[in-house]
Each structure stands twice: as structure tokens, then as C-alpha cells.
Amino acid sequence: MDFLEGGLTPFVDIRGTITDNSYRSLLYRNPYLYSGQFALNTIDYSGRAGLKEVIGSSFKYQLYGGYSILENAAFWANAYEGYDSPGNGASAAFYGNEGNVFTVLTDDLNYFEAGLEVQANFLNVFTLTGGLNYYHYSPDNFEQPWGMPEWKARFEAAYNHRNKLYIHAGFDYLGKRQMFSLLGTAGTVNEVAGQFDLKIGADYFIHKQFGMFVQLNNLLGHDIYYFNRYKELGINGTAGVKISF
């Protein structure tokens, strides 16, 4: 909720959410999940407070800090042959796998977040948007918050030509992450380095209901991993049409 309108405005946001951890929901989030996985639903109690300001008609920002308490937070772990039960509310068995599938592990997790978001608009033609987030995690039982980065950053510059041609370029950054594999008695850990995804794209609308698009990703050809051991494509792109009714 906002306490003031206009100028420099303090705000507070308090919310609670429940995330479904059924097999169908987990598979949507991780396509390499082993068949039949499930876990207790994640309960998230979160609070955030900060300052935001709109300066003229061209610039706005918000600076905030927050704290979250998660019960049964879900984490991915690579599964190997002979592993029988992940425990902590999850259930499955793995035979004949060599780390190319995942199970879900759960743990309670508290974390602090600090963030900055900015947006600048010039003549309703050029738009710059960006954000920076820092996280400090405190898992209840796990050594690390597996797969979760300390830092995230994003930036995009966009050009709008008469609401027909949109050109946009930017990047997404994820800081280094610790990945967990169920190999050996105590499991194994490997570190994935920070990753930088530079991208550019364009959309052209022949009519407000019909248009075409092209998108190029990972222009620097970096090693990008969203799931442990599954490297994303190097320089890659997509193109197609957009139809709205």
C-alpha cells in the first residue's frame, strides 16, 4: 500500500502465497524432472518496504528491501543410479540414471532482498528499463540455497516507431550458483559461474492484430545454464508471427 501520492513515496507490500508443488506444476518449471516427482506445497510469507518516485513524465524509480519466510521451498538436484528417496516431503526412486534427470528437495528458507528498479522514457519513443537485486539466504538444513544466485541484473533499451516497429536490446545477468547432485553418500556440489545473456529483437506490426518478430539471444556465446549440466544454446534466435483476436 502507498502512504503518499506524488513525489517521493514510501510504500509497504505484505503478502502471502502458496506455490503448488504437484508433479504437473514442477514439470512446468523444470522439463528435465524425473517422472512422478512431487513435494509439499511452498508457503511464502513476504514483506517489502521502500521508496519510489516519479520525476516529471520521463523518469521513475523504486528502491526497496524485503524479507521472505518460505516453508518447504523447492530446490532441484541431479539424480543418479541407485538413489532411493529424497525425503523432506518428496518421494521417488531413481535407477539407471546418470545425473541427466532431476528430483525435487525441500527445505525451509529465509532470505533478505534489496532491489533497485528504474525506468526512463524519452519523447514516448525511447525507453530504458533496468533492475538490480541482491539476495542473502538462510536455509534451515541445506548447506546452500541450491541453484539460487546472490545477484540478478537486467537492462533493456527499446525504440518505438509509430507503434509499428519496436526494436529492443538488453541483457539478463545471473550471479554464480551452487548446484547439488545426489551422487555419493553426502552428495556433490559444483559451482556455476555468473552468466550474461545479451539479446536483441524487433517486432513489426502490419496491423494491430498481425505482426512479425525476430529475437536473437546469447549474442556473446557464453555458457549459460538454467539447469545443472544442461547448457543452453550458443548464439540462437527465433522468428515468427503474432496474431491477436
C-alpha positions as a Markdown table, in Angstrom:
| # | Residue | x | y | z |
|---|---|---|---|---|
| 1 | Met | 0.0 | 0.0 | 0.0 |
| 2 | Asp | 1.1 | 3.6 | -0.7 |
| 3 | Phe | 1.1 | 6.2 | 2.1 |
| 4 | Leu | 1.5 | 9.3 | -0.1 |
| 5 | Glu | 0.6 | 10.3 | -3.6 |
| 6 | Gly | 3.1 | 12.1 | -5.8 |
| 7 | Gly | 6.8 | 13.0 | -5.2 |
| 8 | Leu | 8.9 | 10.7 | -3.1 |
| 9 | Thr | 6.6 | 8.0 | -1.8 |
| 10 | Pro | 7.2 | 5.4 | 0.8 |
| 11 | Phe | 5.5 | 2.0 | 0.3 |
| 12 | Val | 4.9 | -1.2 | 2.1 |
| 13 | Asp | 3.9 | -4.5 | 0.5 |
| 14 | Ile | 2.9 | -7.5 | 2.6 |
| 15 | Arg | 1.7 | -10.8 | 1.0 |
| 16 | Gly | 1.4 | -14.5 | 1.4 |
| 17 | Thr | 1.3 | -17.1 | -1.4 |
| 18 | Ile | 1.1 | -20.8 | -1.8 |
| 19 | Thr | 3.0 | -22.5 | -4.7 |
| 20 | Asp | 1.7 | -25.8 | -6.0 |
| 21 | Asn | 4.4 | -28.5 | -6.0 |
| 22 | Ser | 2.5 | -31.2 | -7.7 |
| 23 | Tyr | 4.3 | -33.2 | -10.4 |
| 24 | Arg | 2.5 | -31.2 | -13.2 |
| 25 | Ser | 3.5 | -27.9 | -11.7 |
| 26 | Leu | 7.1 | -28.9 | -11.0 |
| 27 | Leu | 7.4 | -30.3 | -14.6 |
| 28 | Tyr | 6.3 | -27.0 | -16.0 |
| 29 | Arg | 9.2 | -25.3 | -14.0 |
| 30 | Asn | 11.8 | -28.0 | -14.8 |
| 31 | Pro | 11.3 | -30.0 | -18.0 |
| 32 | Tyr | 14.1 | -32.5 | -17.0 |
| 33 | Leu | 12.3 | -33.6 | -13.9 |
| 34 | Tyr | 12.1 | -37.4 | -13.2 |
| 35 | Ser | 8.7 | -38.9 | -13.6 |
| 36 | Gly | 6.4 | -38.9 | -10.6 |
| 37 | Gln | 8.1 | -36.2 | -8.5 |
| 38 | Phe | 6.2 | -34.2 | -6.0 |
| 39 | Ala | 6.7 | -32.2 | -2.8 |
| 40 | Leu | 4.8 | -30.4 | -0.1 |
| 41 | Asn | 3.5 | -27.0 | -1.3 |
| 42 | Thr | 5.6 | -24.0 | -0.7 |
| 43 | Ile | 4.2 | -21.4 | 1.7 |
| 44 | Asp | 5.7 | -17.9 | 1.3 |
| 45 | Tyr | 5.3 | -15.0 | 3.7 |
| 46 | Ser | 6.9 | -11.9 | 2.3 |
| 47 | Gly | 7.2 | -8.2 | 3.2 |
| 48 | Arg | 8.8 | -5.4 | 1.3 |
| 49 | Ala | 9.3 | -1.7 | 2.1 |
| 50 | Gly | 11.0 | 1.1 | 0.2 |
| 51 | Leu | 10.8 | 4.4 | -1.6 |
| 52 | Lys | 9.6 | 5.3 | -5.1 |
| 53 | Glu | 9.5 | 8.5 | -7.1 |
| 54 | Val | 8.2 | 9.7 | -10.4 |
| 55 | Ile | 10.2 | 12.7 | -11.7 |
| 56 | Gly | 8.3 | 14.6 | -14.4 |
| 57 | Ser | 6.9 | 12.4 | -17.1 |
| 58 | Ser | 10.1 | 10.7 | -18.2 |
| 59 | Phe | 11.8 | 9.0 | -15.1 |
| 60 | Lys | 10.7 | 6.8 | -12.2 |
| 61 | Tyr | 12.5 | 4.5 | -9.8 |
| 62 | Gln | 12.0 | 2.5 | -6.7 |
| 63 | Leu | 14.4 | 1.4 | -4.0 |
| 64 | Tyr | 13.4 | -1.3 | -1.6 |
| 65 | Gly | 14.3 | -4.0 | 0.9 |
| 66 | Gly | 12.4 | -7.1 | 1.9 |
| 67 | Tyr | 12.3 | -10.3 | 3.9 |
| 68 | Ser | 10.7 | -13.6 | 3.0 |
| 69 | Ile | 10.0 | -16.7 | 5.1 |
| 70 | Leu | 9.4 | -19.9 | 3.0 |
| 71 | Glu | 8.1 | -23.2 | 4.3 |
| 72 | Asn | 9.0 | -26.2 | 2.0 |
| 73 | Ala | 11.0 | -24.2 | -0.6 |
| 74 | Ala | 11.7 | -26.4 | -3.6 |
| 75 | Phe | 15.2 | -27.0 | -4.9 |
| 76 | Trp | 16.5 | -29.1 | -7.9 |
| 77 | Ala | 19.1 | -31.8 | -7.5 |
| 78 | Asn | 20.5 | -34.1 | -10.2 |
| 79 | Ala | 19.6 | -37.7 | -9.6 |
| 80 | Tyr | 21.9 | -40.7 | -10.1 |
| 81 | Glu | 21.5 | -44.5 | -10.3 |
| 82 | Gly | 20.6 | -46.2 | -7.0 |
| 83 | Tyr | 19.2 | -43.1 | -5.3 |
| 84 | Asp | 16.1 | -44.1 | -3.4 |
| 85 | Ser | 14.3 | -41.3 | -1.5 |
| 86 | Pro | 15.0 | -37.5 | -1.3 |
| 87 | Gly | 12.9 | -37.2 | 1.9 |
| 88 | Asn | 11.7 | -33.8 | 3.3 |
| 89 | Gly | 8.2 | -34.3 | 1.8 |
| 90 | Ala | 9.3 | -35.6 | -1.6 |
| 91 | Ser | 9.1 | -39.1 | -2.9 |
| 92 | Ala | 10.7 | -41.0 | -5.8 |
| 93 | Ala | 13.3 | -43.7 | -6.7 |
| 94 | Phe | 16.0 | -43.5 | -9.4 |
| 95 | Tyr | 17.6 | -46.4 | -11.2 |
| 96 | Gly | 19.7 | -46.4 | -14.3 |
| 97 | Asn | 20.1 | -42.5 | -14.4 |
| 98 | Glu | 23.4 | -40.7 | -14.7 |
| 99 | Gly | 22.5 | -37.3 | -13.5 |
| 100 | Asn | 20.5 | -36.3 | -16.5 |
| 101 | Val | 17.3 | -36.1 | -14.6 |
| 102 | Phe | 16.3 | -34.1 | -11.5 |
| 103 | Thr | 14.5 | -34.7 | -8.3 |
| 104 | Val | 13.0 | -32.0 | -6.0 |
| 105 | Leu | 14.3 | -31.4 | -2.5 |
| 106 | Thr | 12.6 | -29.1 | 0.1 |
| 107 | Asp | 13.8 | -27.1 | 3.0 |
| 108 | Asp | 12.6 | -24.0 | 4.9 |
| 109 | Leu | 14.3 | -20.9 | 3.7 |
| 110 | Asn | 14.5 | -17.3 | 4.9 |
| 111 | Tyr | 16.1 | -14.6 | 2.7 |
| 112 | Phe | 16.7 | -10.8 | 2.6 |
| 113 | Glu | 16.3 | -9.0 | -0.7 |
| 114 | Ala | 17.4 | -5.5 | -1.7 |
| 115 | Gly | 16.5 | -4.1 | -5.1 |
| 116 | Leu | 16.6 | -1.1 | -7.4 |
| 117 | Glu | 14.3 | -0.6 | -10.4 |
| 118 | Val | 14.5 | 2.3 | -12.8 |
| 119 | Gln | 12.7 | 3.4 | -16.0 |
| 120 | Ala | 13.3 | 6.4 | -18.3 |
| 121 | Asn | 11.1 | 7.4 | -21.2 |
| 122 | Phe | 12.2 | 10.0 | -23.8 |
| 123 | Leu | 9.5 | 11.5 | -26.1 |
| 124 | Asn | 7.5 | 8.3 | -25.9 |
| 125 | Val | 9.9 | 6.9 | -28.4 |
| 126 | Phe | 13.0 | 5.6 | -26.4 |
| 127 | Thr | 12.6 | 3.7 | -23.2 |
| 128 | Leu | 15.3 | 2.5 | -20.8 |
| 129 | Thr | 14.5 | 0.0 | -18.1 |
| 130 | Gly | 16.8 | -1.7 | -15.6 |
| 131 | Gly | 16.9 | -3.5 | -12.3 |
| 132 | Leu | 19.4 | -4.8 | -9.8 |
| 133 | Asn | 18.7 | -7.3 | -7.0 |
| 134 | Tyr | 20.8 | -8.7 | -4.1 |
| 135 | Tyr | 19.8 | -11.7 | -2.0 |
| 136 | His | 21.1 | -13.1 | 1.3 |
| 137 | Tyr | 19.8 | -16.6 | 2.0 |
| 138 | Ser | 19.5 | -18.7 | 5.2 |
| 139 | Pro | 18.4 | -22.3 | 4.6 |
| 140 | Asp | 17.2 | -24.3 | 7.6 |
| 141 | Asn | 19.0 | -27.5 | 6.8 |
| 142 | Phe | 20.8 | -27.3 | 3.5 |
| 143 | Glu | 24.3 | -26.0 | 3.2 |
| 144 | Gln | 23.4 | -23.7 | 0.4 |
| 145 | Pro | 20.2 | -22.4 | -1.3 |
| 146 | Trp | 20.8 | -24.8 | -4.3 |
| 147 | Gly | 20.5 | -23.1 | -7.7 |
| 148 | Met | 19.7 | -19.6 | -6.3 |
| 149 | Pro | 22.0 | -16.6 | -7.1 |
| 150 | Glu | 23.1 | -13.8 | -4.8 |
| 151 | Trp | 22.8 | -11.2 | -7.7 |
| 152 | Lys | 20.4 | -10.6 | -10.5 |
| 153 | Ala | 20.5 | -7.7 | -13.0 |
| 154 | Arg | 18.6 | -6.8 | -16.2 |
| 155 | Phe | 18.6 | -3.9 | -18.7 |
| 156 | Glu | 16.7 | -3.1 | -21.8 |
| 157 | Ala | 16.7 | -0.2 | -24.3 |
| 158 | Ala | 13.7 | 0.0 | -26.6 |
| 159 | Tyr | 12.7 | 2.1 | -29.6 |
| 160 | Asn | 9.1 | 2.6 | -30.7 |
| 161 | His | 8.5 | 3.9 | -34.2 |
| 162 | Arg | 4.9 | 5.0 | -34.6 |
| 163 | Asn | 3.6 | 1.9 | -32.8 |
| 164 | Lys | 4.5 | -0.2 | -35.8 |
| 165 | Leu | 8.2 | -1.0 | -35.3 |
| 166 | Tyr | 9.7 | -2.0 | -32.0 |
| 167 | Ile | 13.4 | -2.6 | -31.6 |
| 168 | His | 14.8 | -3.7 | -28.2 |
| 169 | Ala | 18.2 | -4.8 | -26.9 |
| 170 | Gly | 19.4 | -5.6 | -23.5 |
| 171 | Phe | 20.8 | -8.2 | -21.1 |
| 172 | Asp | 20.0 | -10.5 | -18.2 |
| 173 | Tyr | 22.6 | -11.4 | -15.6 |
| 174 | Leu | 22.5 | -14.2 | -13.0 |
| 175 | Gly | 25.3 | -14.4 | -10.4 |
| 176 | Lys | 27.1 | -17.6 | -9.6 |
| 177 | Arg | 25.1 | -20.5 | -8.1 |
| 178 | Gln | 25.8 | -23.7 | -6.2 |
| 179 | Met | 24.3 | -26.8 | -7.8 |
| 180 | Phe | 23.7 | -30.1 | -5.9 |
| 181 | Ser | 23.8 | -33.6 | -7.2 |
| 182 | Leu | 22.7 | -36.8 | -5.4 |
| 183 | Leu | 26.0 | -38.6 | -6.0 |
| 184 | Gly | 27.8 | -40.4 | -3.2 |
| 185 | Thr | 26.8 | -40.6 | 0.5 |
| 186 | Ala | 26.7 | -36.9 | 1.1 |
| 187 | Gly | 26.1 | -35.7 | -2.5 |
| 188 | Thr | 28.3 | -33.4 | -4.6 |
| 189 | Val | 28.3 | -29.7 | -5.2 |
| 190 | Asn | 29.5 | -27.8 | -8.2 |
| 191 | Glu | 29.5 | -24.1 | -8.9 |
| 192 | Val | 28.0 | -22.5 | -12.0 |
| 193 | Ala | 29.7 | -19.2 | -12.8 |
| 194 | Gly | 27.8 | -16.0 | -13.3 |
| 195 | Gln | 26.1 | -15.8 | -16.7 |
| 196 | Phe | 25.4 | -12.9 | -19.0 |
| 197 | Asp | 22.8 | -13.1 | -21.8 |
| 198 | Leu | 23.0 | -10.3 | -24.3 |
| 199 | Lys | 19.9 | -10.2 | -26.6 |
| 200 | Ile | 18.3 | -8.1 | -29.3 |
| 201 | Gly | 15.0 | -8.3 | -31.1 |
| 202 | Ala | 12.4 | -6.5 | -33.2 |
| 203 | Asp | 8.7 | -6.6 | -33.7 |
| 204 | Tyr | 6.9 | -5.2 | -36.8 |
| 205 | Phe | 3.1 | -4.8 | -36.9 |
| 206 | Ile | 1.4 | -4.7 | -40.3 |
| 207 | His | -1.9 | -4.3 | -38.5 |
| 208 | Lys | -2.6 | -4.1 | -34.8 |
| 209 | Gln | -3.8 | -7.7 | -34.9 |
| 210 | Phe | -1.0 | -9.1 | -37.0 |
| 211 | Gly | 2.8 | -8.7 | -36.8 |
| 212 | Met | 6.1 | -10.4 | -37.2 |
| 213 | Phe | 9.0 | -10.7 | -34.8 |
| 214 | Val | 12.7 | -11.8 | -34.6 |
| 215 | Gln | 14.7 | -12.4 | -31.4 |
| 216 | Leu | 18.4 | -13.2 | -31.1 |
| 217 | Asn | 19.8 | -14.4 | -27.7 |
| 218 | Asn | 23.2 | -15.1 | -26.1 |
| 219 | Leu | 25.0 | -12.9 | -28.7 |
| 220 | Leu | 28.3 | -13.3 | -26.8 |
| 221 | Gly | 28.1 | -17.1 | -27.0 |
| 222 | His | 28.6 | -17.5 | -23.2 |
| 223 | Asp | 28.0 | -20.8 | -21.3 |
| 224 | Ile | 24.5 | -20.4 | -19.9 |
| 225 | Tyr | 22.9 | -22.9 | -17.5 |
| 226 | Tyr | 19.4 | -22.6 | -16.1 |
| 227 | Phe | 19.6 | -26.3 | -15.1 |
| 228 | Asn | 22.7 | -28.0 | -13.9 |
| 229 | Arg | 24.5 | -29.9 | -16.7 |
| 230 | Tyr | 22.1 | -28.6 | -19.4 |
| 231 | Lys | 23.9 | -25.9 | -21.3 |
| 232 | Glu | 21.8 | -23.6 | -23.3 |
| 233 | Leu | 22.4 | -22.9 | -27.0 |
| 234 | Gly | 25.2 | -20.5 | -28.0 |
| 235 | Ile | 24.1 | -17.7 | -30.3 |
| 236 | Asn | 20.5 | -18.6 | -31.1 |
| 237 | Gly | 17.3 | -16.9 | -32.4 |
| 238 | Thr | 13.6 | -17.3 | -33.1 |
| 239 | Ala | 11.3 | -15.7 | -35.6 |
| 240 | Gly | 7.6 | -15.9 | -36.2 |
| 241 | Val | 4.3 | -14.1 | -36.5 |
| 242 | Lys | 2.0 | -12.6 | -33.9 |
| 243 | Ile | -1.8 | -12.8 | -34.3 |
| 244 | Ser | -4.2 | -11.3 | -31.8 |
| 245 | Phe | -8.0 | -11.6 | -31.8 |
